[in-house]
């Protein structure tokens, strides 16, 4: 999981973590208090991971937040979509009413398109909040989806409670 | 500060903290790692407080986030506006380029109006993300303001580095 994280943040184009982020911060992000993380395995190793947390405490705790990372060697193979669908079902199963992404980098068009195809809407545009490694200050989106229509049929992936 | 916090969250209409939030959570919120908090004093006691944190790590750390609470007995006396102006200057002084509020409850019209009067725009609407004690699920706003036009003249308030 660390190698996927380190690979992803090295590109400086999708996550706010600086490329020099220490391993302890990655561990806190993926396995800190209140975090549940899930992995996808293929060919005997982890190729993708996602996490679910509540987006706010108490009176806002009915809305989930999630994050996703796919091993670069598995990019474009549907791992993100597979995890996205599983994540929506898992959040629904756990009783969340909706899911919100707080910081989808606008120039990460593959991610924006994926989430839109899975029913998320852009509900906010944050001007210049991400310092893109190559493009400089770019916008990020807040994306949101109700979970009320989510079908709970399929089985869960391998999961690890943090 | 605890008594102001406890009073505010008891109303269940402005902050996501549940009314039963323990003191330790309030302490972490106002004085945890990376948090700088400031207080306004009047008649020998604290009547308002605000905090500034970075809203994201690394590549998003040029945007500040802030939170405000005013003692209920001092509500409507301009303490919020005073702190808001000071907060904008302080964030600018510290080098932030912009300020973002992630969760302004839409029915808290006094707060929304105050922030709009101080130059903030609603850049996102989060559907039903706050469970209001009396009104049920209501929207919250994401509000944003550039700090590039902020005048740094006036002196700071009493400040406490957490």
Contacts between the chains, C-beta under 8 A, distances in Angstrom:
chain1	res1	chain2	res2	distance
A	12	B	59	6.4
A	15	B	59	7.6
A	16	B	56	4.1
A	16	B	57	5.3
A	16	B	58	5.3
A	16	B	59	4.6
A	16	B	60	3.7
A	16	B	61	7.5
A	17	B	57	5.6
A	17	B	58	5.3
A	17	B	59	7.3
A	18	B	57	6.8
A	18	B	58	3.1
A	18	B	59	6.1
A	21	B	57	7.2
A	21	B	58	6.6
A	25	B	57	7.5
A	55	B	129	7.4
A	56	B	16	4.1
A	56	B	103	6.4
A	56	B	129	7.1
A	57	B	16	5.3
A	57	B	17	5.6
A	57	B	18	6.8
A	57	B	21	7.2
A	57	B	25	7.5
A	58	B	16	5.3
A	58	B	17	5.3
A	58	B	18	3.1
A	58	B	21	6.6
A	59	B	12	6.4
A	59	B	15	7.6
A	59	B	16	4.6
A	59	B	17	7.3
A	59	B	18	6.1
A	59	B	130	5.8
A	59	B	131	4.5
A	59	B	132	7.5
A	59	B	133	7.8
A	60	B	16	3.7
A	60	B	103	6.8
A	60	B	129	5.6
A	60	B	130	5.7
A	60	B	131	7.2
A	60	B	140	7.6
A	61	B	16	7.4
A	62	B	129	7.9
A	62	B	131	6.5
A	62	B	137	7.9
A	63	B	126	7.8
A	63	B	129	5.0
A	97	B	128	7.5
A	98	B	127	7.3
A	98	B	128	7.1
A	98	B	129	7.1
A	100	B	126	6.5
A	100	B	129	6.9
A	102	B	102	7.1
A	103	B	56	6.4
A	103	B	60	6.8
A	123	B	124	5.4
A	123	B	125	5.9
A	123	B	126	6.2
A	123	B	127	7.0
A	124	B	123	5.4
A	124	B	124	2.0
A	124	B	125	7.1
A	124	B	126	7.4
A	124	B	142	4.7
A	125	B	123	5.9
A	125	B	124	7.1
A	126	B	63	7.8
A	126	B	100	6.5
A	126	B	123	6.2
A	126	B	124	7.4
A	126	B	142	7.1
A	126	B	144	6.4
A	127	B	98	7.3
A	127	B	123	7.0
A	127	B	144	6.4
A	127	B	146	7.6
A	128	B	97	7.5
A	128	B	98	7.1
A	129	B	55	7.5
A	129	B	56	7.1
A	129	B	60	5.6
A	129	B	62	7.9
A	129	B	63	5.0
A	129	B	98	7.2
A	129	B	100	6.9
A	130	B	59	5.8
A	130	B	60	5.7
A	131	B	59	4.5
A	131	B	60	7.2
A	131	B	62	6.5
A	132	B	59	7.5
A	133	B	59	7.8
A	137	B	62	7.9
A	140	B	60	7.6
A	142	B	124	4.7
A	142	B	126	7.1
A	142	B	142	6.0
A	144	B	126	6.4
A	144	B	127	6.4
A	146	B	127	7.6
